[in-house]
């Protein structure tokens, strides 16, 4: 009798788990469609990905991509601006539905996130002050190098980067910093570097596509050497809603197929970074 009751209880437990799983499936997509709002996490000083324009509104490549996804879903895009460290921690608690910021889809991050679509390819470079005497990447040996925390740039600087994304090529570490200084955003690192060569930093690791806008804005910087490596950038969402992931993938495919994605890249960067090269 006890064995029979145990079996019944186990079956009931499985039934409840099955119902619970079914109830969770599609929950994010259902909320987005019900509220007619796609809530997106982005940064305010990640130009030209996302930044506050002269009207104090979020603008940039990532912002327009998010609006394109929202349009495909038939909803409006709403933006929130948590720190990158909060986004990458994965404890979103329903505060936003997806994030941008050109996140590299590493295996470690795949434990927290689904990556339904790659929408950009990033080339990392070393940035130095225009008065820097460095002429090659190896000149950064023993120097103070700034990076944004929780990025592949940080792992590259610390020689812990394992290129475990799709079609990854071997990484060659071309210098060994004496100190790796982390920042919550690239903007703060740029402000430290602009103080002068070696004042607080000797270099910053960054994405190549950001450099033209920095130069245009008057930052006294220059690129040192060739790109360090290239990596794909994907849209992260939390696990558990395949329907939502599929919709995002379909939206990006639609934007890629009709040329929108390439046009947005050229608009904001002057180069089509939506194709791997």
Backbone bond lengths (Angstrom), bond angles and torsions (degrees), N, CA, C in turn:
res aa  C-N    CA-C-N  psi(-1)  N-CA   C-N-CA  omega(-1)  CA-C   N-CA-C  phi
1 X - - - 1.466 - - 1.529 111.12 -
2 X 1.343 115.66 -44.50 1.452 119.89 179.09 1.525 110.80 -62.75
3 X 1.350 115.74 -39.07 1.457 120.62 179.14 1.522 110.26 -63.98
4 X 1.349 116.26 -41.74 1.458 121.28 179.50 1.528 110.25 -62.89
5 X 1.339 116.91 -44.53 1.459 120.84 -179.85 1.529 111.06 -63.25
6 X 1.347 114.71 -37.15 1.464 119.36 178.64 1.518 111.10 -63.65
7 X 1.359 115.38 -42.12 1.454 119.71 179.56 1.525 111.32 -64.91
8 X 1.343 115.91 -40.45 1.463 120.42 179.01 1.529 110.38 -64.15
9 X 1.332 114.98 -43.05 1.464 119.89 179.78 1.525 110.89 -62.90
10 X 1.339 115.90 -41.43 1.463 120.29 179.97 1.521 110.61 -63.84
11 X 1.340 115.75 -42.35 1.464 119.96 179.60 1.517 110.47 -63.54
12 X 1.337 115.71 -41.70 1.463 119.91 179.14 1.521 111.09 -62.90
13 X 1.331 114.49 -40.24 1.462 119.80 179.76 1.522 110.77 -62.07
14 X 1.355 115.71 -42.87 1.454 119.95 178.97 1.519 111.25 -64.42
15 X 1.339 115.79 -37.91 1.463 119.99 179.59 1.522 110.84 -64.30
16 X 1.331 116.39 -42.42 1.464 121.20 178.67 1.524 110.30 -63.52
17 X 1.348 115.84 -43.38 1.461 120.09 -179.99 1.518 110.37 -62.20
18 X 1.363 115.70 -40.01 1.455 120.07 179.81 1.525 110.86 -64.26
19 X 1.339 116.15 -44.52 1.461 120.46 179.12 1.523 110.41 -63.32
20 X 1.348 116.38 -42.37 1.458 121.17 179.89 1.516 110.47 -61.23
21 X 1.361 115.95 -43.67 1.454 120.18 -179.76 1.519 110.61 -62.56
22 X 1.347 115.41 -42.90 1.462 119.70 179.47 1.524 110.99 -63.90
23 X 1.343 115.24 -36.69 1.464 119.45 -179.41 1.516 110.98 -66.69
24 X 1.355 117.12 -34.31 1.445 121.14 -179.06 1.527 111.64 -76.93
25 X 1.351 115.71 -30.10 1.450 119.00 -178.26 1.520 109.89 -61.26
26 X 1.342 115.58 127.12 1.454 119.70 179.18 1.511 114.79 80.30
27 X 1.338 117.99 5.64 1.460 120.94 -175.52 1.526 112.25 -62.00
28 X 1.331 117.53 -42.19 1.464 120.21 -179.07 1.520 110.35 -67.77
29 X 1.320 115.85 -48.40 1.457 119.30 178.88 1.525 111.16 -60.19
30 X 1.332 116.28 -41.99 1.466 119.81 178.14 1.524 111.15 -58.98
31 X 1.344 116.88 -42.79 1.463 121.03 -179.54 1.530 110.94 -65.65
32 X 1.331 115.83 -42.80 1.464 120.39 179.67 1.523 110.68 -60.99
33 X 1.326 116.74 -45.99 1.458 120.80 -178.21 1.532 111.80 -70.51
34 X 1.329 115.49 -36.27 1.471 119.30 -178.96 1.524 111.68 -69.02
35 X 1.332 116.27 -39.30 1.462 120.54 -177.95 1.530 112.44 -90.40
36 X 1.350 115.57 -7.40 1.467 121.36 -177.30 1.531 111.29 58.77
37 X 1.343 115.39 29.42 1.462 120.07 -175.93 1.531 111.03 -138.90
38 X 1.323 116.53 127.58 1.456 123.08 172.34 1.524 107.22 -103.64
39 X 1.332 116.55 110.53 1.462 120.66 -177.98 1.527 109.33 -90.99
40 X 1.326 115.37 123.82 1.460 122.20 -171.54 1.528 110.22 -122.71
41 X 1.337 116.30 131.82 1.462 121.32 175.36 1.517 109.24 -88.18
42 X 1.329 116.53 130.18 1.462 121.85 -179.57 1.526 108.73 -149.86
43 X 1.319 116.01 173.11 1.462 120.31 -179.27 1.514 111.83 -103.57
44 X 1.329 115.94 159.55 1.466 120.40 179.62 1.526 112.12 -99.04
45 X 1.324 117.49 -8.50 1.471 119.65 -178.76 1.526 110.90 -136.26
46 X 1.336 115.40 40.40 1.469 120.96 179.44 1.526 110.63 -108.93
47 X 1.313 117.50 37.05 1.471 120.53 -177.15 1.534 110.99 -57.07
48 X 1.346 116.76 141.37 1.460 127.46 -0.27 1.532 114.07 -91.44
49 X 1.334 117.83 15.34 1.468 119.83 176.28 1.517 110.60 -65.86
50 X 1.335 115.42 -58.27 1.465 121.61 178.62 1.518 108.36 -154.35
51 X 1.331 114.91 134.19 1.461 119.99 -176.31 1.522 108.71 -163.44
52 X 1.320 116.37 164.69 1.465 121.12 176.69 1.526 109.15 -86.45
53 X 1.337 116.04 122.15 1.460 119.80 -179.73 1.528 110.85 -85.05
54 X 1.327 116.31 -171.54 1.463 121.16 -176.59 1.528 112.67 -62.39
55 X 1.326 116.48 -23.29 1.465 120.77 178.14 1.529 111.75 -89.84
56 X 1.334 115.24 7.34 1.461 122.36 -178.41 1.533 110.98 61.83
57 X 1.332 114.56 35.17 1.457 121.41 176.11 1.519 109.37 -115.90
58 X 1.337 116.99 148.73 1.452 120.08 177.18 1.516 110.07 -67.04
59 X 1.318 115.06 135.15 1.451 121.34 -177.62 1.527 108.01 -145.49
60 X 1.326 116.68 168.15 1.449 120.26 176.73 1.518 113.20 127.29
61 X 1.323 115.28 175.12 1.464 121.40 -177.16 1.524 111.90 -58.76
62 X 1.326 117.31 -52.52 1.460 120.53 -178.57 1.528 111.57 -61.19
63 X 1.316 115.73 -37.82 1.464 120.17 -179.31 1.527 110.27 -63.52
64 X 1.330 116.58 -42.99 1.464 119.71 179.31 1.529 111.53 -69.41
65 X 1.334 117.00 -33.86 1.466 119.89 175.18 1.533 109.89 -62.94
66 X 1.330 116.24 -44.78 1.470 120.78 179.07 1.518 110.92 -61.02
67 X 1.321 117.17 -41.44 1.458 120.64 178.69 1.527 110.84 -65.39
68 X 1.345 116.19 -33.84 1.447 120.40 176.84 1.519 111.82 -66.08
69 X 1.337 116.89 -39.89 1.462 121.47 177.04 1.524 109.61 -65.06
70 X 1.332 116.24 -44.41 1.464 120.43 179.12 1.533 111.02 -60.34
71 X 1.319 116.30 -42.25 1.469 120.60 178.99 1.517 110.63 -61.51
72 X 1.336 116.89 -41.73 1.467 121.16 178.62 1.528 110.54 -61.04
73 X 1.330 115.74 -36.46 1.468 120.55 179.96 1.523 112.62 -80.57
74 X 1.329 116.78 -11.27 1.457 120.43 -178.41 1.517 113.38 78.16
75 X 1.363 116.31 29.28 1.461 120.96 -178.96 1.529 109.35 -130.84
76 X 1.330 115.94 179.00 1.458 122.19 176.18 1.530 110.46 -100.12
77 X 1.318 116.43 146.64 1.465 120.76 175.86 1.527 110.06 -89.59
78 X 1.316 116.14 132.59 1.459 123.01 175.20 1.524 107.08 -121.85
79 X 1.330 117.71 136.09 1.454 120.81 -174.60 1.530 112.05 -112.86
80 X 1.328 114.70 139.54 1.453 122.38 171.84 1.522 107.07 -123.82
81 X 1.329 117.17 158.41 1.466 118.88 -170.26 1.535 112.87 -129.58
82 X 1.329 118.27 64.77 1.467 120.10 173.63 1.528 109.87 -73.32
83 X 1.315 117.49 165.99 1.456 121.18 176.09 1.520 111.12 -70.55
84 X 1.328 115.52 157.43 1.466 120.49 179.35 1.523 111.68 -59.23
85 X 1.333 116.47 -37.05 1.461 119.92 179.90 1.526 111.00 -63.94
86 X 1.325 117.45 -34.15 1.470 120.99 178.57 1.529 110.10 -72.45
87 X 1.318 116.25 -40.09 1.467 119.84 177.64 1.521 110.69 -61.15
88 X 1.321 117.08 -48.44 1.462 120.75 -175.49 1.521 113.14 -72.53
89 X 1.345 117.74 -18.03 1.464 120.03 178.29 1.526 111.42 -67.83
90 X 1.335 116.69 -25.82 1.458 120.88 175.39 1.516 115.99 83.31
91 X 1.327 118.11 0.91 1.468 120.59 -180.00 1.530 108.95 -94.85
92 X 1.320 114.60 73.10 1.453 120.24 -172.45 1.530 112.21 -79.90
93 X 1.318 117.22 -29.30 1.466 122.03 177.15 1.531 113.15 53.51
94 X 1.322 117.03 34.42 1.453 120.63 176.81 1.516 115.09 74.79
95 X 1.343 117.77 9.07 1.463 120.11 -177.32 1.531 111.89 -75.86
96 X 1.320 117.29 -24.49 1.469 121.71 173.37 1.522 108.35 -150.11
97 X 1.317 115.38 161.54 1.461 121.21 -172.57 1.527 112.84 -96.86
98 X 1.305 117.24 -33.02 1.460 122.61 178.57 1.520 108.46 -151.36
99 X 1.317 115.65 165.67 1.460 120.06 -179.64 1.519 110.01 -129.80
100 X 1.332 114.40 157.37 1.453 120.34 173.81 1.535 107.87 -122.61
101 X 1.310 117.37 -164.94 1.455 119.36 -175.39 1.515 112.41 113.16
102 X 1.350 116.50 10.14 1.459 121.89 175.64 1.528 111.73 55.73
103 X 1.327 114.35 54.40 1.462 122.35 -179.68 1.529 111.69 -72.30
104 X 1.317 116.22 132.34 1.464 120.75 176.37 1.526 109.01 -78.22
105 X 1.338 118.32 125.88 1.467 121.62 -175.63 1.518 113.33 -81.28
106 X 1.318 116.88 72.77 1.458 120.76 179.63 1.532 110.67 -78.46
107 X 1.324 115.41 163.86 1.464 120.18 179.18 1.526 111.01 -62.96
108 X 1.322 117.05 -37.33 1.467 120.08 179.14 1.528 110.36 -62.61
109 X 1.311 116.91 -43.06 1.463 120.17 179.37 1.524 111.70 -69.98
110 X 1.339 116.74 -28.21 1.464 120.53 179.58 1.526 111.90 -65.80
111 X 1.331 117.55 -14.62 1.464 120.64 174.71 1.531 110.58 -70.92
112 X 1.333 116.87 -23.97 1.472 121.66 -179.02 1.528 111.89 -104.90
113 X 1.339 115.93 -31.35 1.460 119.77 -169.38 1.524 113.00 -126.16
114 X 1.328 114.58 155.61 1.456 122.20 161.36 1.523 106.57 -94.84
115 X 1.338 116.07 147.42 1.458 121.13 178.05 1.527 108.38 -123.35
116 X 1.333 117.24 83.50 1.458 120.37 -173.10 1.526 115.35 -67.85
117 X 1.336 118.29 -22.84 1.465 118.51 -175.67 1.522 112.12 -154.75
118 X 1.326 115.46 136.24 1.464 122.06 169.73 1.527 107.18 -91.22
119 X 1.314 116.89 129.94 1.461 120.37 -175.69 1.523 113.74 -127.29
120 X 1.340 117.21 5.09 1.460 120.16 -175.10 1.529 108.35 -166.44
121 X 1.331 115.65 153.50 1.465 120.72 173.12 1.526 108.20 -125.63
122 X 1.304 115.02 128.12 1.459 122.05 -172.87 1.525 111.26 -106.94
123 X 1.335 115.63 138.87 1.463 121.02 172.44 1.522 107.88 -114.46
124 X 1.312 116.33 122.19 1.464 121.44 -178.24 1.524 110.55 -87.07
125 X 1.335 115.18 140.86 1.466 120.27 178.58 1.522 109.87 -134.99
126 X 1.315 115.33 166.26 1.463 122.07 171.99 1.524 107.59 -100.76
127 X 1.319 115.60 128.68 1.456 123.29 -178.11 1.522 108.79 -109.19
128 X 1.324 117.08 133.72 1.463 120.97 178.23 1.525 109.21 -129.49
129 X 1.329 115.36 164.22 1.466 120.92 175.45 1.526 108.81 -67.93
130 X 1.329 116.76 148.01 1.466 120.01 -176.69 1.528 112.15 -61.43
131 X 1.342 117.51 -21.62 1.467 121.23 178.80 1.528 112.87 -90.67
132 X 1.329 116.32 3.28 1.466 119.94 -179.50 1.529 110.51 -62.47
133 X 1.319 115.49 140.59 1.462 120.83 177.77 1.530 111.56 -88.01
134 X 1.332 116.24 -3.72 1.470 120.00 179.06 1.522 109.85 -67.08
135 X 1.314 116.18 135.55 1.470 121.40 179.75 1.521 112.13 -119.51
136 X 1.334 116.51 -13.18 1.463 120.85 179.28 1.516 108.93 -145.80
137 X 1.313 116.58 160.40 1.462 121.05 -174.81 1.524 112.97 -60.01
138 X 1.304 117.37 -34.89 1.467 119.97 -179.23 1.526 112.25 -65.68
139 X 1.339 117.26 -15.57 1.467 120.26 176.83 1.529 111.65 -68.27
140 X 1.346 116.95 -11.58 1.464 120.57 177.63 1.522 112.53 -85.89
141 X 1.317 117.61 0.27 1.465 120.37 174.97 1.529 109.87 -56.98
142 X 1.345 116.13 127.16 1.453 120.86 177.62 1.514 114.94 79.55
143 X 1.339 118.17 1.13 1.457 122.06 -176.57 1.535 111.66 -92.16
144 X 1.340 115.52 170.80 1.463 122.01 177.83 1.529 108.07 -92.53
145 X 1.324 115.34 118.30 1.466 121.31 -175.62 1.523 109.11 -117.70
146 X 1.327 116.82 129.19 1.458 122.05 179.99 1.519 111.94 -94.71
147 X 1.318 116.48 141.74 1.465 122.72 177.68 1.525 109.17 -144.12
148 X 1.331 116.21 156.83 1.453 120.23 171.86 1.521 108.61 -80.38
149 X 1.332 116.53 134.13 1.469 121.03 -177.18 1.525 111.43 -62.08
150 X 1.323 115.35 148.01 1.467 122.84 176.03 1.525 113.20 61.73
151 X 1.328 115.54 39.22 1.464 120.87 176.73 1.526 108.69 -126.07
152 X 1.336 115.51 166.33 1.462 118.88 176.11 1.525 110.36 -67.01
153 X 1.341 117.06 -24.93 1.460 119.59 175.98 1.529 110.57 -61.26
154 X 1.324 115.84 -40.44 1.462 119.69 178.68 1.522 111.05 -63.71
155 X 1.342 117.04 -43.85 1.464 119.10 -179.70 1.525 110.93 -68.41
156 X 1.326 117.75 -33.13 1.463 119.51 175.86 1.527 110.14 -63.25
157 X 1.324 116.85 -47.74 1.459 120.78 -178.23 1.524 111.72 -60.84
158 X 1.344 116.03 -33.73 1.465 120.48 -179.95 1.527 113.30 -90.51
159 X 1.325 115.98 5.71 1.475 122.05 179.64 1.527 112.44 59.94
160 X 1.329 116.47 31.19 1.467 120.21 178.12 1.525 111.84 -113.88
161 X 1.316 116.74 3.98 1.457 120.16 -178.61 1.523 110.71 -70.15
162 X 1.321 115.16 122.70 1.460 121.49 173.58 1.528 106.37 -113.42
163 X 1.319 118.53 114.18 1.463 120.74 -176.47 1.524 111.43 -73.82
164 X 1.321 115.81 81.36 1.468 120.39 -173.93 1.519 112.42 -106.30
165 X 1.329 115.89 29.60 1.444 119.41 172.89 1.534 109.53 -95.56
166 X 1.313 117.09 174.88 1.459 121.43 -175.47 1.529 111.28 -63.08
167 X 1.335 115.78 133.00 1.471 122.99 177.98 1.525 112.84 59.15
168 X 1.322 116.08 30.93 1.466 120.27 -179.07 1.523 111.18 -68.51
169 X 1.325 115.10 144.08 1.462 121.73 176.17 1.532 108.81 -103.20
170 X 1.323 117.84 154.34 1.473 120.28 179.98 1.529 111.64 -57.01
171 X 1.336 115.18 144.42 1.462 121.34 -179.44 1.525 110.08 -101.35
172 X 1.324 115.54 134.51 1.462 120.60 174.28 1.522 108.47 -111.84
173 X 1.335 116.07 121.72 1.462 120.42 178.93 1.527 108.32 -83.85
174 X 1.326 115.90 114.85 1.456 120.31 -168.79 1.523 113.92 -96.10
175 X 1.332 116.69 -1.40 1.466 119.97 174.66 1.527 108.26 -161.03
176 X 1.330 115.33 162.25 1.465 121.64 -179.97 1.523 108.66 -124.65
177 X 1.336 118.00 103.56 1.479 119.83 -178.44 1.529 111.76 -63.00
178 X 1.323 114.64 152.22 1.454 119.29 171.86 1.510 110.42 -79.56
179 X 1.347 116.41 -30.27 1.462 123.03 177.17 1.528 109.28 -148.62
180 X 1.321 115.13 135.26 1.463 121.08 174.31 1.528 106.86 -106.87
181 X 1.328 116.68 114.27 1.455 121.93 -177.24 1.526 108.89 -102.64
182 X 1.346 117.02 123.06 1.463 120.73 -175.82 1.529 111.65 -97.70
183 X 1.332 114.67 148.90 1.461 122.99 -179.51 1.520 109.38 -132.52
184 X 1.332 116.12 156.84 1.452 120.42 177.98 1.526 112.04 -78.87
185 X 1.331 117.74 -17.48 1.457 121.03 175.96 1.520 109.05 -153.85
186 X 1.335 115.98 156.37 1.462 120.79 177.44 1.514 111.49 -61.61
187 X 1.345 115.88 -35.17 1.455 119.50 -176.23 1.518 113.27 -56.81
188 X 1.328 116.81 -39.83 1.469 120.50 179.93 1.523 110.09 -69.05
189 X 1.328 116.36 -38.59 1.463 120.27 177.96 1.527 110.53 -63.74
190 X 1.333 116.85 -41.90 1.465 120.24 178.66 1.529 110.89 -61.28
191 X 1.335 116.51 -39.82 1.465 119.97 -179.89 1.529 111.18 -63.64
192 X 1.333 116.35 -35.68 1.466 119.17 177.44 1.530 111.17 -70.48
193 X 1.329 117.25 -39.81 1.462 119.99 -178.55 1.524 111.39 -69.32
194 X 1.323 117.12 -34.41 1.461 119.68 -177.30 1.529 112.27 -69.56
195 X 1.344 117.89 -12.55 1.464 120.98 176.97 1.519 111.80 -65.76
196 X 1.344 116.44 -20.55 1.453 120.07 178.52 1.509 111.58 138.77
197 X 1.309 115.38 157.32 1.461 121.23 -178.96 1.520 110.95 -62.37
198 X 1.344 116.48 116.81 1.452 121.13 176.01 1.513 115.34 80.35
199 X 1.335 118.46 0.39 1.469 120.05 179.55 1.523 109.66 -65.31
200 X 1.318 116.49 -55.37 1.466 121.38 172.69 1.519 111.85 -121.11
201 X 1.318 115.28 -30.61 1.458 121.07 -178.71 1.526 110.11 -137.98
202 X 1.326 114.08 153.69 1.464 119.67 172.45 1.527 111.29 -101.92
203 X 1.321 116.52 -21.82 1.462 120.33 -179.61 1.520 109.69 -164.27
204 X 1.322 115.81 162.19 1.466 123.41 172.91 1.523 107.45 -130.70
205 X 1.316 116.83 135.38 1.456 120.23 172.76 1.522 107.96 -89.87
206 X 1.307 116.68 133.74 1.465 120.81 -172.10 1.522 109.82 -154.12
207 X 1.338 115.69 178.02 1.447 121.54 177.07 1.529 109.11 -88.19
208 X 1.309 115.52 134.44 1.466 121.66 -177.50 1.525 112.72 -53.12
209 X 1.326 116.28 -38.87 1.453 119.90 -173.94 1.526 114.30 -66.81
210 X 1.341 117.16 -14.89 1.464 119.85 179.43 1.534 112.50 -81.58
211 X 1.321 116.89 -21.48 1.461 120.56 -171.13 1.530 114.54 -60.49
212 X 1.341 120.24 -46.49 1.480 118.43 -178.87 1.521 113.38 -56.26
213 X 1.321 117.50 -40.16 1.468 119.43 179.94 1.523 111.67 -68.35
214 X 1.337 116.66 -34.63 1.466 119.86 177.69 1.527 110.52 -65.86
215 X 1.320 116.23 -43.94 1.464 120.39 178.87 1.533 109.89 -63.37
216 X 1.328 115.35 -42.85 1.468 120.40 178.76 1.517 111.48 -61.43
217 X 1.332 116.19 -34.07 1.464 120.99 -179.35 1.533 112.45 -79.99
218 X 1.323 116.54 -2.62 1.457 119.78 175.86 1.515 116.10 96.76
219 X 1.335 117.48 8.08 1.460 119.12 177.79 1.533 109.62 -69.68
220 X 1.330 117.98 133.10 1.471 121.44 -176.32 1.528 112.11 -83.62
221 X 1.328 116.44 64.12 1.466 121.80 -173.79 1.523 112.02 -119.01
222 X 1.322 115.14 164.68 1.458 122.34 171.79 1.526 109.00 -152.22
223 X 1.320 115.60 155.42 1.462 121.02 178.30 1.509 109.28 -80.86
224 X 1.332 115.38 141.25 1.455 120.84 177.63 1.532 108.85 -108.11
225 X 1.311 116.50 115.49 1.462 120.38 176.18 1.521 113.73 70.96
226 X 1.324 115.00 -168.19 1.461 122.22 -179.93 1.526 110.33 -83.26
227 X 1.354 117.76 166.89 1.474 119.98 176.14 1.526 111.49 -55.04
228 X 1.324 115.88 145.38 1.457 122.15 -177.69 1.525 111.61 -76.81
229 X 1.334 116.01 -41.11 1.463 122.37 179.11 1.525 108.00 -171.16
230 X 1.315 116.80 167.25 1.456 120.82 174.53 1.522 108.93 -123.77
231 X 1.329 116.11 152.03 1.465 120.48 -177.18 1.522 109.67 -151.38
232 X 1.335 116.90 153.02 1.461 120.07 177.78 1.521 111.11 -78.54
233 X 1.313 116.41 152.67 1.464 122.71 175.55 1.520 108.62 -117.25
234 X 1.328 116.26 130.50 1.466 120.79 -175.79 1.516 110.97 -125.44
235 X 1.318 114.81 162.72 1.459 121.96 175.71 1.523 108.71 -90.00
236 X 1.340 118.62 120.43 1.465 120.60 178.99 1.526 113.24 -92.24
237 X 1.326 114.94 139.40 1.471 122.42 169.37 1.521 106.33 -135.76
238 X 1.311 116.84 160.59 1.456 119.98 178.78 1.522 110.48 -73.98
239 X 1.336 115.55 155.25 1.462 120.75 176.72 1.529 110.87 -62.28
240 X 1.318 115.65 153.97 1.455 118.96 166.48 1.511 117.62 115.06
241 X 1.348 117.22 -5.27 1.457 118.15 -179.81 1.522 108.78 -136.69
242 X 1.326 116.01 83.56 1.463 121.31 -177.49 1.521 111.25 -62.34
243 X 1.340 116.86 -36.78 1.463 120.00 179.59 1.529 111.31 -59.53
244 X 1.322 115.73 -41.84 1.464 120.78 178.69 1.526 110.35 -65.35
245 X 1.339 116.76 -46.16 1.467 121.11 178.49 1.522 111.01 -59.13
246 X 1.319 116.38 -42.92 1.469 120.68 -179.39 1.527 111.31 -62.93
247 X 1.329 116.85 -37.85 1.462 120.85 178.91 1.525 111.26 -66.10
248 X 1.325 116.41 -40.90 1.467 120.24 178.43 1.523 109.93 -64.67
249 X 1.340 116.21 -44.21 1.463 120.57 178.32 1.524 110.64 -59.42
250 X 1.324 116.97 -42.66 1.463 121.52 -179.95 1.526 111.22 -65.84
251 X 1.346 116.29 -37.84 1.462 120.45 179.89 1.529 110.99 -65.12
252 X 1.325 116.79 -45.24 1.463 120.59 179.17 1.525 110.80 -65.65
253 X 1.327 117.54 -39.63 1.472 120.94 177.24 1.520 110.06 -61.04
254 X 1.308 116.42 -42.23 1.460 121.07 178.99 1.530 110.83 -62.39
255 X 1.333 116.67 -43.61 1.463 121.13 179.16 1.523 111.69 -68.05
256 X 1.328 116.34 -32.13 1.467 120.15 177.47 1.536 110.23 -72.30
257 X 1.325 115.82 -45.24 1.463 120.60 -176.30 1.528 112.87 -64.75
258 X 1.339 117.19 -36.58 1.469 118.41 -178.25 1.528 113.34 -91.06
259 X 1.339 115.96 4.46 1.461 120.73 175.29 1.513 115.33 87.36
260 X 1.340 117.50 -1.93 1.470 120.65 -177.73 1.519 111.80 -61.41
261 X 1.324 116.90 -43.92 1.463 120.85 -176.33 1.528 110.97 -61.38
262 X 1.329 116.84 -45.62 1.464 120.87 178.90 1.520 111.35 -63.47
263 X 1.339 116.64 -42.02 1.467 120.41 -179.83 1.520 111.46 -62.87
264 X 1.332 116.65 -38.69 1.465 119.56 179.17 1.528 110.90 -67.01
265 X 1.330 116.92 -39.43 1.464 120.15 178.49 1.523 110.75 -63.05
266 X 1.321 116.52 -44.95 1.463 120.23 179.75 1.520 110.63 -66.27
267 X 1.326 116.88 -36.77 1.469 120.91 178.34 1.520 111.30 -60.53
268 X 1.334 116.94 -45.20 1.463 120.83 -172.66 1.522 114.15 -92.89
269 X 1.347 116.83 -24.15 1.465 119.60 -174.91 1.521 114.11 -121.34
270 X 1.348 115.94 -15.70 1.461 118.84 -177.05 1.517 113.12 80.46
271 X 1.334 116.56 -2.55 1.463 123.09 -177.89 1.520 108.31 -140.15
272 X 1.326 117.43 147.35 1.459 120.97 176.44 1.526 108.91 -84.80
273 X 1.334 115.58 100.32 1.467 121.28 178.41 1.530 111.97 -94.89
274 X 1.321 117.17 12.36 1.462 119.01 -177.87 1.522 112.67 -87.33
275 X 1.338 116.13 -4.99 1.455 121.64 177.62 1.521 108.91 -117.82
276 X 1.316 115.99 140.38 1.465 119.77 179.79 1.511 110.51 -75.63
277 X 1.333 115.97 134.82 1.468 121.01 178.86 1.512 109.85 -134.32
